[in-house]
Amino acid sequence: MEKKQILIIVCAAIAIIIVVIIFGLIGSKKCKPANLEMWGVYDESEIYNEFINEYKKTAGCQVIITYKKKSFETYEKELVDAFAVDQGPDIWLMHNTWLPDHKEKIKEIPEDLLLLADFEKIFVEVAEHDLVDSNKIYGLPLYVDTLALFYNKNYFNSAGISSPPETWEELIDDLDKLTIKNQWGGIERAGAAIGTAENINRATDILSLLMLQNGTQMVSENKKTSTIDEGVSLKNETYYPGKDAMRFYTDFSNPSKRNYTWNRQMPYSVDAFADGKSAMMFGYAYHIQTINEKAPYLNYGIAPMPQIKDREFDINYANYWAYTVSKKTKAPEEAWKFLLYLTQKEINKRYTQLTGRPTSRRDLIDWQKGDNLNLAVFAGQSLTARSWYQIDPSAIEKIFSDAIESVVLGSANTEKAIETANDQINLLMNP
């Protein structure tokens, strides 16, 4: 063989080796071997194991994902403690109100994986407000839950009420027919479970919703101060929407008011509804399973949350969780790629079917409204869902709860209760 031919063969071989190396490097950028630990709260491991196994087949390299279900009661503390000693999970679940308090623990999603414009097209609007900061995406929601009205159909039928109330004004009218009091004025059956804090499930969410519906600006534009006690100018008069919302909420537990229907001696709201001691309660989609387990034969319906009469648009309240990625993970891209896989349309559809949760994707809302009557209300409300910036959600929940109880017990009027709550929140925001 001539030297020229040998040279050509050698050059060709070298070229092939270079091409293999280049494509190998490109492939390594697409997928790197990773061992990821994933923490959640409510979902069982069986739900994710199915998706994990499917993802492994499409990942293009070895990706090990281990899901661990944690207890809700201790989850946040366990999470913080684990990160403090560099033993936190790669992927973890955060509540939609947690970003202000935990942003420093998160590795935002790279723009080459998901653009903000695409995020806005995929998910309902509240997700952008809760999970995006300074145009960076910090979480991906698999679902978005909202407050809705649960009502006892038998009680409504017996009272001659043909449909659940659409406005708060209609709800108060219905209380006249649904609330049953004894000869001494004691409540034997509540028309609705609302008005106190300690025996109402998610009382602070209901109060937050009333504030938002009433036009309360919860925090300042720069998110540095609480503004729940501030007034707004309306027809040349100063109106205090936060204080008015507190008054409206606590009037349901005020014996001197027409809409008195609840008190601190009543059972816990979910139990009261399940046991037939309340004709209405306010809850989330996850309460469906609880009610069905407590009262499998209860004839109840679910309706949209009441709104303020003659308002231009509806406002509902969001409460949900989203997955995010730890800033300390060794494989942030692979972690985000798996979460993007979970939020794909067909995968998310299967997830909602397995868990009974309202979808977070805009393009699945109409499907879910037609596919699941129980979830139809929650799916529809997600488009008008809102939340608000909370620097320390657990502390703020206690502040709101204490404010409600102070009014109910008579130790403060609504004005003083809101002013005190506002001062306490400002201490959290400006320690």
C-alpha positions, 0 to 999 in steps of 0.5 A: 500500500502506498504511503499516500493511501496510508495517509488518507486512511489515517486522516479519515480515522482521525476525522472519525474519532474527532466526530465521535468525540464532538458528538459525545460532548454534545450528548453529554450536554443534553444529559448527564448521569445524575442521582436525584433525591426528591421531597414531597408532602402529600403524594405517595411514591407510587404516583411518581415511580410510574413517571420516574420509570418512564422518564428514565427511558427517555432521558438518554443517560442514567438518571436515578430519582428517589422520591421521599414523602414527608410529613406536612407538620414537620416538613418545612423545619426538616427542609431548613435543617437539612439544607443547613448541613448540606443534606437537603434534597435536589428537588423539593416541594414549596408552597406557593407563598414560600418564595419570599422566605426561601428564594436563596435556597433555589436554583432558578430554571435556565432560560435555555430550558424554559423561557418566561414567555412560554411559562406564561403561556403554559400555566395559569396567571397566579403561578407567574405572580407566585413563582417568578421573581425578577423574570426568573422562574423558581418553581413549576406547579403540577396543580393549582387549588382554589377555595370553593363553596361546599353545600348540602343539597338536601338542606338547600332543597328543603329550604326551597333554595334552587341554587347555591349563592353566587354572591355574598349578598345571596349567601346572607339571604340564604342564611335566613333559611338555612340557619336553625336556632333554638329558643334561646338563640343558640345555633343548632345548625349553622347556615355556613361555617365562617366567622371565627378562626380556631374552628374554621379550616383555612380561616385566614385564607377566607379572610385574605380572599375577602380582602382581595375581593374588597380591593385591599392592597396587601403590601406596598408596590416595593414589597417592603411594607404591609398596607392592609390597614390603608384606605382608598379614595372612593367617591371623595370618601376614604374607604378601608377595604381591609377593615371592612373585610374583617368586619364582614368576616367576623359578623358571621359570629356576632350574635347582634348581626343578621348574618349570625350563623357560627360561634366558637362553640361549634365543631371544627368546620369540616366535621360540622359540614360532614356531620350535617351541622352546617349547610355550607363550608369553604374548602379546597379540592383536597377536602373532597376526599376528606368529606367522602371519607367522613360522610360517604352518603352525604348529598353535597355539591360544590359551587364557585366561591361567592363574589361581591355583587356587581364587580367587574371580574371575579377574584378567587384564592389560590393555595397550591404547591410547586416543585423547585430545585435546590441551589446546592444540587450537583445536577440542576439541569437534570433536576429541572428537565425531570420537572419539565417532563412532569408538567408536560400536557399528557403527563400532567393530565395523568397526574391530575387523574391519579391525584384528583387535583385541579390542573395548573396548565391552561390547555387542560382546564376545559378538558378537566371541566368536562372530564371531572364534575368534582374538579370542574369548579376548581379548574375554572377558578384557577384562571381568576385565582390570586394570592399575595406576597407573604414574607413569613406565611406561618407567622402571618397566618397566626397574626391573621388568626389572632386578629380574627379571634380578638374581634370575636372575643371582643378584646379589639374592634375591627379597626384595632385588630387590622391595625395591630395585624398590620404593625406585626406584619411590618415587623416581619418585613422590617426586623 
